[in-house]
Amino acid sequence: ESITADRYKDGYVYATWDRLTLSAGGPTYFSRTIDNGGLWEPARSIFDPGARSQTINNQVVALPPAVANGPNTIVNFFTQIDVATNSVQTTRLALIRSTDNGATWYSSP
């Protein structure tokens, strides 16, 4: 789990975490506030690696905006763990990107 204050966008704070499911998957969840924590958006899944995979170590990083006072890109870095049907496990580092301060996400790492 992590919480990140956006140093480029006043009032924006992002929270991200993983959640294991009964089907043995582990999607990434995300929530944000745009008023310094007064109200938080409902949590939602922003990346689902599939039934035999999970994410851990989710961390949001805010990048500088391309245009002054415009939206900025944030990225969510994570570790993805995949387990094959023969129980062989592979691990990789990945990220997904949002170009509108977390309102929408490109879900292909």
C-alpha positions in Angstrom: 0.0 0.0 0.0 1.1 3.5 -0.6 -0.1 7.1 -0.5 1.5 9.8 -2.7 0.9 13.5 -2.5 1.2 15.1 -5.9 3.8 17.9 -5.7 2.7 19.3 -9.0 -1.1 19.4 -8.4 -2.3 21.1 -5.2 -4.8 19.0 -3.2 -4.3 15.8 -5.2 -3.3 12.7 -3.2 -3.3 9.1 -4.5 -3.6 5.8 -2.7 -2.9 2.4 -4.3 -2.8 -1.2 -3.1 -3.3 -4.8 -4.1 -6.2 -7.0 -3.2 -6.2 -10.8 -3.4 -9.4 -12.4 -4.7 -10.9 -15.8 -4.1 -10.1 -16.7 -7.7 -6.3 -16.5 -6.8 -5.9 -13.2 -8.6 -4.6 -9.9 -7.2 -5.7 -6.7 -9.0 -4.4 -3.2 -8.3 -6.8 -0.8 -6.6 -6.7 3.0 -6.6 -8.4 6.0 -5.0 -7.6 9.7 -5.0 -8.6 12.9 -3.4 -8.5 16.3 -5.1 -9.2 18.4 -2.0 -6.3 17.5 0.4 -8.1 14.4 1.8 -11.5 16.0 2.5 -13.3 13.5 0.3 -11.9 10.4 -1.4 -13.2 8.8 -4.6 -14.5 5.3 -4.3 -11.8 2.6 -4.7 -11.6 1.0 -8.1 -9.5 -1.6 -9.8 -7.1 0.0 -12.3 -5.2 -3.1 -13.4 -6.2 -6.8 -13.2 -3.3 -9.2 -14.2 -5.7 -12.2 -14.4 -6.8 -15.2 -12.3 -3.3 -16.7 -11.7 -1.5 -13.4 -11.3 -1.2 -10.6 -8.7 0.4 -7.3 -8.2 2.3 -6.2 -5.1 4.4 -3.1 -4.1 2.2 -0.6 -5.9 3.6 2.9 -5.8 2.3 6.0 -7.6 4.8 8.7 -8.9 3.6 12.0 -10.2 5.5 13.5 -13.2 5.8 17.2 -14.0 3.0 18.6 -16.1 3.7 19.3 -19.8 1.5 22.5 -19.6 1.4 24.9 -16.7 -1.7 24.2 -14.6 -2.8 21.4 -16.9 -3.2 17.7 -16.0 -0.1 15.7 -15.3 0.9 12.2 -15.9 1.1 9.8 -13.0 2.5 6.3 -13.1 1.8 3.3 -10.9 4.9 1.0 -10.6 4.4 -2.5 -9.3 5.7 -6.0 -9.2 3.6 -8.6 -11.1 3.7 -12.2 -10.1 2.4 -14.8 -12.5 1.9 -18.5 -11.7 1.6 -20.9 -14.7 -0.6 -24.0 -14.5 2.5 -26.1 -13.8 3.1 -23.8 -10.7 6.2 -22.1 -12.2 6.3 -18.6 -11.0 7.6 -15.6 -12.9 8.0 -12.0 -11.6 8.4 -8.8 -13.4 8.4 -5.0 -12.8 5.8 -3.1 -14.6 3.9 0.2 -14.7 0.7 1.7 -15.9 0.1 5.3 -16.8 -2.6 7.9 -16.4 -2.4 11.2 -18.3 -5.2 12.9 -16.4 -4.1 12.7 -12.7 -5.6 9.2 -12.2 -9.1 9.8 -13.7 -8.4 7.2 -16.3 -5.6 4.6 -16.8 -3.9 2.8 -19.7 -4.2 -0.7 -18.3 -1.6 -2.4 -20.5 1.7 -2.5 -18.6 
